[in-house]
Amino acid sequence: MPLLVGAVVFALIGLLAGAAAIFVVPEYFPMARGLTIATALVSALLSGLVAQFTLAGDLPETLAATVLCTGLLTSVLARPDLAARHGSHRRRRHAA
């Protein structure tokens, strides 16, 4: 896979991972949304580049390694301790 095409694919993986983190578990990412997206994007580009050169361009393994590393590096920002303290935003409040 050419480097430019790989960079675009890795960027899409990063953007999708960041968006998924924000929309699936937003209570775990209380900081600015841009930080989560930027972290996912940069981690996908860097891990994709490293995986592409390390695995000698084998496409399925490169994409799998990129997705795995992006998910792991994006999860570093997660704050489940704050989510547990404040409660989920999806929880319904019942009238007393």
N, C-alpha and C positions, 0 to 999 in steps of 0.2 A: 504494500500500500504506500503510495507516495506520501511524503511528509505533510504536504498541505492538506490533502484529503484526510489524513489521519488527525491532523490538528482540528479540523472542522468536526469530525466524528467525536473526538475526545471532548471538545467544547460542548457539543450537544449532550453528551453523557453527563457532564458536569452541571449543565443548566437543568437537566431533568432531575438529577439527584438533589440539587438544591431546592427546586420547586417541590419535589416530593417530600422533602424534609419539612418544609414550611407548611404544606397543606395537609399532610397526614398527621403529624404531631406538632402543631404550632406551640403548644404549651411547653415543649422541651426547648424551644429556641426563642427565649424572650428578648434577646438582643435585636439589633437592627436586622431587618430582612436582607439588606444588601450584604452584610457580613457573611451570612449563611450562603447566599448565592455566590459571592466572590470566593469563599473558601472552597466550595464544591467545584467551581470552575477551575481555579488554579490547581487544586489537587488532581482533577481529571487530566488537565493538560500535562502536568509534571509526571504523574504516574503512567499516563499513556505513552509519553515519550520514553520513559525508562523501560516500560514493558515492551515497547516496539523494538528498541535496540537490544534488549536482553534476550527476548524470545525470537530474535532474528526475523521479525515480520510475520510470524504465524498469526493470521487474523483472529480466529476464534479464541485462542489463548490470550492474545493481546487485549481483546475486548473484555474478556472475563476478568483478567487481572486489573484492568482499568476500572471496571464497575466495582469490583471488590475493594480496591484501594480507595476509590472515591467515597464509597459508603463509609468505610472505616474512618477516613480523615474528616469527613463531614460530621460524623457522630461525636467527634471530640468536642464540638461546641455545645452539645446537648446538655441541658441542666435539669435532669429529672428531680433533683432535690427541690428546686424552686417550684416545679409543677406540682409536686406532692404537697408542698406547704400551702400553696394558694388554691389548690383544687383545679380540676379540669374546667375549661371554659365551656365544655359541652354538657356539663352537669346541670340538670334542671333544678331550680330553686323552688321549693314548695312553700306555700303560704302557711304560716303558723296558725 
